[in-house]
Protein backbone atom coordinates (compact mmCIF):
# COMPACT_ATOMS: atom_id res chain seq x y z
CA UNK A 1 0.00 0.00 0.00
CA UNK A 2 1.30 3.46 -0.86
CA UNK A 3 1.49 5.48 2.36
CA UNK A 4 3.15 8.60 0.92
CA UNK A 5 2.04 11.94 2.28
CA UNK A 6 0.26 14.42 0.08
CA UNK A 7 1.26 18.04 -0.06
CA UNK A 8 -0.89 20.96 1.00
CA UNK A 9 -1.93 21.67 -2.61
CA UNK A 10 -3.55 18.23 -2.88
CA UNK A 11 -5.80 18.82 0.12
CA UNK A 12 -6.54 22.39 -0.90
CA UNK A 13 -7.51 21.17 -4.36
CA UNK A 14 -9.84 18.57 -2.87
CA UNK A 15 -11.48 21.27 -0.74
CA UNK A 16 -12.01 23.48 -3.80
CA UNK A 17 -13.45 20.53 -5.73
CA UNK A 18 -15.81 19.82 -2.83
CA UNK A 19 -17.09 23.40 -3.02
CA UNK A 20 -17.54 22.96 -6.79
CA UNK A 21 -19.53 19.76 -6.19
CA UNK A 22 -21.76 21.53 -3.67
CA UNK A 23 -22.29 24.29 -6.23
CA UNK A 24 -23.60 21.69 -8.68
CA UNK A 25 -26.10 20.45 -6.11
CA UNK A 26 -27.45 23.99 -5.62
CA UNK A 27 -26.94 25.18 -9.21
CA UNK A 28 -30.65 25.92 -9.67
CA UNK A 29 -30.75 28.41 -6.83
CA UNK A 30 -27.35 29.83 -7.73
CA UNK A 31 -28.33 30.39 -11.35
CA UNK A 32 -31.47 32.20 -10.21
CA UNK A 33 -29.33 34.50 -8.08
CA UNK A 34 -26.21 34.88 -10.27
CA UNK A 35 -27.39 34.01 -13.76
CA UNK A 36 -24.73 32.75 -16.14
CA UNK A 37 -22.04 33.76 -13.65
CA UNK A 38 -22.92 30.71 -11.52
CA UNK A 39 -21.72 28.43 -14.32
CA UNK A 40 -18.65 30.59 -14.92
CA UNK A 41 -17.79 30.48 -11.22
CA UNK A 42 -18.27 26.70 -11.15
CA UNK A 43 -15.97 26.27 -14.15
CA UNK A 44 -13.27 28.40 -12.55
CA UNK A 45 -13.51 26.51 -9.25
CA UNK A 46 -13.35 23.14 -11.00
CA UNK A 47 -10.31 24.19 -13.05
CA UNK A 48 -8.48 25.57 -10.02
CA UNK A 49 -9.26 22.44 -7.98
CA UNK A 50 -8.03 20.06 -10.65
CA UNK A 51 -4.95 22.21 -11.18
CA UNK A 52 -4.10 22.09 -7.48
CA UNK A 53 -4.61 18.33 -7.26
CA UNK A 54 -2.51 17.70 -10.36
CA UNK A 55 0.30 19.99 -9.17
CA UNK A 56 0.91 17.55 -6.31
CA UNK A 57 1.97 14.74 -8.67
CA UNK A 58 5.63 13.76 -8.55
CA UNK A 59 7.63 12.93 -11.63
CA UNK A 60 8.19 9.27 -10.75
CA UNK A 61 5.52 6.60 -10.45
CA UNK A 62 5.23 4.85 -7.09
CA UNK A 63 7.22 1.70 -6.49
CA UNK A 64 5.29 -1.58 -6.79
CA UNK A 65 4.16 -3.25 -3.59
PyMOL commands that set and color helices and strands:
alter all, ss='L'
color gray80, all
select helices_A, chain A and resi 8-25+27-34+37-54
alter helices_A, ss='H'
color red, helices_A
deselect
rebuild
show_as cartoon
